[in-house]
């Protein structure tokens, strides 16, 4: 499920990256439909992450007896979500979507005035970096969950787009830059996972108040690491975005 969602999101990022030379109706329609397809199995992925990265570390260190009940509630919800995801994949609509995408992709016209690939790649990556600087400034001013989430999404798009254009970039600096992007994405992803977990905890506790103590214990267990990661991630993000990018030598004349 996770790899399918990653593939769908990479494809969506690719379509958005080439949006300036694609028909606008193609970009709009398929960006929305691919997002819907990825979100359709999102619950199953959320609960996998909740169990593996939020609850498992707490239980591995002993935790509290009350956490076991929370773990069991999450496991039950995960099984339900997996059944729902499996049923979604069995539906006729899933196969039809793939066929329609293949049809629309093969029907795309040649762009009237296509720029060189290197010039296009440089412009695309530079634009993403500028947008990410804006997101970083917002997160630094107000390190709220939503601002950090948008920063994470921006780094994901930058990373995927850079991987698409990787053969055009300076290879010596590319590997290190991508590694830093992935690390930042992971740390910001952890913070987002805690926010998502909180939503599930609140929903379950509303129906079963006895789970509130366990939910509070889990939040408190992760709180010190979350505070440190938030501060460090913002500092590392600023350092990375201000560093020399591996696409800096791309220009209209050709390869670096």
PyMOL commands that set and color helices and strands:
alter all, ss='L'
color gray80, all
select helices_A, chain A and resi 2-17+19-21+24-40+42-60+65-90+92-106+117-141+145-164+166-168+171-207+209-242
alter helices_A, ss='H'
color red, helices_A
deselect
rebuild
show_as cartoon
